[in-house]
Amino acid sequence: MVRQPHYFPFWRDANRLLLAIDQAVRDLPRYHKYTLGTDLRRQAMTICQLVRRTAPRGDDQSARVMRLVEADR
């Protein structure tokens, strides 16, 4: 049985992070909203994309998780 990515705990947490960052950026001063806010949102979306690629598919999940962990080193 292949589970959908939204049941994968990393996926859930990555989306919660993206939502929290989006809400926090709304309260930033205008200057930071468009500089720092854009960078934070982009990084959170990259995390979501990496987690999506790591979602269980029946193959070597441990190797996929290691690539996720090492993605930004």
C-alpha distances in whole Angstrom, upper triangle without the diagonal:
4,6,10,13,15,13,13,17,18,18,19,22,23,23,25,28,28,29,31,33,34,35,37,38,40,42,44,47,47,48,45,43,43,43,41,39,38,37,35,33,32,31,29,27,27,25,23,22,22,19,17,17,16,13,10,9,8,12,15,14,17,19,18,19,22,23,23,25,27,27,31,33
4,7,9,12,10,11,14,16,15,17,19,20,20,23,25,25,26,29,30,30,32,34,35,37,39,40,44,44,44,41,39,39,39,38,35,34,33,31,29,29,28,25,24,23,21,19,18,18,16,14,14,13,9,7,6,7,10,13,12,15,17,15,16,20,20,19,22,25,24,27,30
4,6,8,7,8,11,13,12,13,16,17,17,19,21,22,23,25,27,27,29,31,32,34,36,37,41,41,42,39,36,37,37,35,33,32,31,29,27,26,25,23,21,21,19,17,17,17,14,12,13,12,8,7,7,9,12,14,12,16,18,15,16,19,20,18,21,24,23,26,28
4,6,6,7,11,12,10,11,15,15,14,17,19,19,20,23,24,24,26,28,29,30,33,34,38,38,39,36,33,34,34,32,30,29,28,26,24,24,23,20,18,19,17,14,14,15,12,10,12,11,8,8,9,12,14,16,14,17,19,16,16,20,20,18,20,23,22,25,28
4,5,5,9,9,6,8,11,11,11,14,16,16,17,20,21,21,23,25,26,27,30,31,34,35,35,32,30,30,31,29,26,25,25,23,20,20,19,16,15,15,13,10,11,11,8,6,9,9,5,7,9,12,14,15,13,15,17,13,13,17,17,14,17,20,19,21,24
4,5,8,9,6,6,10,10,9,11,14,14,15,17,19,19,21,23,24,25,28,29,33,33,34,31,29,29,30,28,25,25,24,22,20,20,19,16,15,16,14,11,12,13,10,9,12,12,9,11,13,16,18,19,16,18,20,17,16,19,19,17,19,22,21,23,26
4,6,9,7,7,10,12,12,13,16,17,17,19,21,22,23,25,27,28,30,32,35,36,37,34,31,32,33,30,28,28,27,25,23,23,22,19,18,19,16,14,15,15,12,11,14,12,9,10,12,14,17,18,15,17,19,16,15,19,20,17,19,22,22,24,27
4,6,5,6,9,10,11,13,14,16,17,19,20,21,23,25,26,28,30,31,35,35,36,33,31,31,31,29,27,26,25,23,21,21,20,17,16,17,14,12,13,13,9,9,11,9,6,8,11,13,15,15,12,14,16,13,12,15,16,14,15,19,18,21,23
4,5,5,6,9,10,11,12,14,15,16,18,20,21,22,24,26,28,29,33,34,34,31,29,30,30,27,25,25,24,21,20,21,19,16,16,17,13,12,14,13,10,11,13,11,9,11,14,16,18,17,13,14,17,14,12,15,17,14,15,18,18,20,22
4,5,5,6,9,10,10,12,14,15,16,18,20,21,22,24,26,27,30,31,32,28,27,28,27,24,23,22,21,18,17,18,15,13,13,13,10,9,11,10,6,9,11,9,8,11,14,16,17,16,12,13,15,12,10,13,13,10,11,15,14,16,18
4,5,5,6,9,10,11,12,14,15,16,18,20,21,23,25,26,30,30,31,27,25,26,26,24,21,21,20,18,16,16,15,12,11,12,9,7,9,9,6,7,10,9,8,11,14,17,18,17,14,15,17,13,12,15,15,12,14,17,16,17,20
4,6,5,6,9,10,11,12,14,15,17,18,20,22,24,25,29,29,30,27,25,26,26,24,21,22,21,18,16,18,16,13,13,14,11,9,12,13,9,10,14,13,11,13,17,19,21,21,17,18,20,17,15,18,18,15,16,20,19,20,23
4,5,5,6,9,10,10,12,14,15,16,18,20,22,23,26,28,28,25,23,25,24,22,19,20,19,16,15,16,14,11,12,13,10,9,13,13,10,12,15,13,13,15,19,21,22,21,18,18,20,17,14,17,17,14,14,18,17,18,20
4,5,5,6,9,10,11,12,14,15,16,19,21,21,25,25,26,23,21,22,22,19,17,17,16,13,12,13,11,7,8,10,7,6,9,10,7,9,12,12,12,15,18,21,22,21,17,18,19,16,14,16,16,12,13,16,14,15,18
4,5,5,6,9,10,10,12,14,15,17,19,20,24,24,25,22,20,21,21,19,16,16,16,13,11,13,12,8,9,11,9,7,10,12,10,10,14,14,13,17,19,22,23,23,20,21,22,18,17,19,19,15,17,19,18,18,21
4,5,5,6,9,10,11,12,14,16,17,19,23,24,25,22,19,21,22,19,16,17,17,14,12,15,14,10,11,14,11,10,14,15,13,14,17,17,16,19,22,25,26,26,22,23,24,21,19,21,21,17,18,21,20,20,23
4,5,5,6,8,10,10,12,14,16,17,20,21,22,19,17,19,19,16,14,15,14,10,10,12,10,7,9,11,9,9,13,14,12,14,17,17,17,20,23,26,27,26,22,22,23,20,18,20,19,16,16,19,17,17,20
4,6,5,6,9,10,11,13,15,16,19,20,20,17,15,16,17,14,12,12,12,9,7,9,9,5,7,10,9,8,11,13,12,13,17,17,17,21,23,27,27,27,23,24,24,21,19,21,20,16,17,20,17,17,20
4,5,5,6,9,10,11,13,15,18,19,21,18,15,17,18,16,13,14,14,11,9,12,12,9,10,13,12,11,14,16,15,16,19,20,20,23,25,29,30,29,26,27,27,24,22,24,24,20,21,23,21,21,24
4,5,5,6,9,10,11,13,17,18,19,16,14,17,17,15,12,14,14,11,10,13,13,10,12,15,14,13,17,18,17,18,22,22,22,25,28,31,31,31,27,27,28,25,23,25,24,21,21,23,22,21,23
4,5,5,6,9,10,11,14,15,16,13,11,13,14,11,8,10,11,7,7,10,10,8,10,13,12,13,16,17,17,18,21,22,22,26,28,31,32,31,28,28,28,25,23,24,23,20,20,22,20,18,21
4,6,5,7,9,10,14,14,16,13,10,12,13,12,8,9,11,8,7,10,11,9,10,14,14,13,16,18,18,19,22,23,23,27,29,32,33,33,29,30,30,27,25,27,25,22,23,24,22,21,24
4,6,5,7,9,13,14,16,14,11,14,15,13,10,12,14,11,10,14,15,12,14,17,17,16,20,22,21,22,25,26,26,29,32,35,35,35,32,32,33,29,27,29,28,25,25,27,25,24,27
4,5,6,7,11,13,14,11,9,13,14,11,9,12,13,10,10,14,14,12,15,18,17,18,21,22,22,23,26,27,27,30,33,36,37,36,32,32,33,30,28,29,28,25,25,26,24,23,25
4,5,5,9,10,11,8,6,9,10,8,5,8,10,8,8,12,13,12,14,17,17,17,20,22,22,23,26,27,28,31,34,37,37,36,33,33,33,30,28,30,28,25,25,26,24,22,25
4,6,8,9,12,10,7,10,12,11,8,11,13,12,11,15,16,15,16,19,20,20,22,25,25,26,28,29,30,33,36,39,39,39,36,36,36,33,31,33,31,28,28,30,27,26,29
4,7,9,11,10,8,12,13,12,10,13,15,13,14,17,18,17,19,22,22,22,25,27,27,28,31,32,32,36,38,41,42,41,38,38,38,35,33,34,33,30,30,31,29,27,30
4,6,8,6,5,9,10,9,8,11,13,12,13,16,17,17,19,21,22,22,25,27,27,28,31,32,33,36,39,42,42,41,38,38,38,35,33,34,32,29,29,30,28,25,28
4,6,6,6,9,10,10,10,13,15,14,15,18,20,20,22,24,25,26,28,29,30,32,34,35,36,40,42,45,45,44,41,41,41,38,36,37,35,32,32,33,30,28,30
4,6,5,7,9,10,9,11,14,15,15,17,19,20,21,23,25,26,27,29,30,31,34,35,36,40,42,45,45,44,41,42,41,38,36,37,35,32,33,33,30,28,31
4,6,6,7,8,9,11,13,14,15,17,18,20,21,23,24,26,27,29,30,31,33,35,36,40,42,45,45,44,41,41,40,37,36,36,34,31,31,32,29,26,29
4,5,5,5,6,9,10,11,12,14,15,16,18,20,21,23,24,26,27,29,30,32,33,37,39,42,42,41,38,38,37,34,32,33,31,28,28,28,26,23,25
4,6,6,4,7,9,10,10,13,14,15,16,18,20,21,22,24,25,27,29,30,31,35,37,40,40,39,36,37,36,33,32,32,30,27,28,28,26,23,26
4,6,6,6,8,10,10,12,14,15,16,18,20,21,22,24,25,26,28,30,31,35,37,40,40,39,36,37,36,33,32,32,30,27,28,28,25,23,26
4,6,5,7,9,10,11,13,15,16,17,19,20,21,23,25,26,28,29,31,35,36,40,39,38,35,35,34,31,30,30,28,26,26,26,23,20,23
4,6,5,6,9,10,11,12,14,15,17,19,20,21,23,24,26,27,29,32,35,38,37,36,33,33,32,29,28,28,26,23,23,23,21,18,20
4,5,5,6,9,10,11,12,14,15,17,18,20,21,23,25,26,27,31,33,36,36,35,32,32,32,29,27,28,26,23,23,24,21,19,22
4,6,5,6,9,10,11,12,14,15,16,18,20,21,23,24,26,30,31,35,34,34,31,31,30,27,26,27,25,22,23,23,20,18,21
4,5,5,6,9,10,11,12,14,15,16,18,20,21,23,25,28,30,33,33,32,29,29,28,25,24,24,22,19,20,20,17,14,17
4,5,5,6,9,10,11,13,14,15,17,18,20,21,23,26,29,32,31,30,27,27,27,24,22,23,21,18,18,19,16,14,17
4,5,5,6,9,10,11,12,14,15,16,19,20,21,25,27,30,30,29,26,27,26,23,22,23,21,18,19,20,17,15,19
4,5,5,6,9,10,10,12,14,15,17,18,20,24,26,29,28,28,25,25,24,21,20,21,19,16,17,18,14,13,17
4,5,5,6,9,10,11,12,14,15,17,18,22,24,27,27,25,23,23,22,19,18,18,16,13,14,14,12,10,14
4,5,5,6,9,10,11,12,14,15,17,20,23,26,25,25,22,22,22,18,17,18,16,13,14,15,13,12,16
4,5,5,6,9,10,10,13,14,15,19,21,24,24,24,21,22,21,18,17,19,16,13,15,16,13,13,17
4,5,5,6,9,10,11,12,14,18,20,23,22,21,19,20,18,15,15,16,13,10,13,13,10,10,14
4,5,5,6,9,10,10,12,16,18,21,21,20,17,17,17,13,12,13,12,8,10,12,9,10,13
4,5,5,6,9,10,11,14,16,20,20,19,16,18,17,14,13,15,14,10,13,15,12,13,17
4,5,5,6,9,10,14,15,19,18,18,16,17,16,13,13,15,12,10,13,14,11,13,16
4,5,5,6,9,12,14,17,16,15,13,14,13,9,9,11,9,6,9,11,8,10,14
4,5,5,6,10,12,15,15,14,11,13,13,9,8,11,10,7,10,12,11,13,16
4,5,5,9,11,14,14,15,12,14,14,10,11,14,12,10,13,15,13,16,19
4,6,9,9,13,12,12,10,12,11,8,9,12,10,9,12,14,12,15,18
4,6,8,11,10,10,7,9,9,5,6,9,8,7,10,12,11,15,17
4,6,9,10,11,8,10,11,8,9,12,12,10,13,16,15,18,20
4,6,7,8,6,9,11,9,10,13,13,13,15,18,18,21,23
4,6,8,7,11,12,10,12,15,15,15,18,20,19,23,25
4,7,7,11,12,11,13,16,16,17,19,21,21,25,26
4,6,9,9,9,12,14,14,15,18,19,19,23,24
4,6,6,7,9,10,11,13,15,16,17,21,21
4,5,5,6,9,10,11,12,14,15,19,20
4,5,5,6,9,10,11,12,14,17,18
4,5,5,6,9,10,11,12,16,16
4,5,5,6,9,10,10,14,15
4,5,5,6,9,10,13,14
4,5,5,6,8,11,11
4,5,5,6,9,10
4,5,5,8,10
4,6,8,8
4,6,5
4,6
4
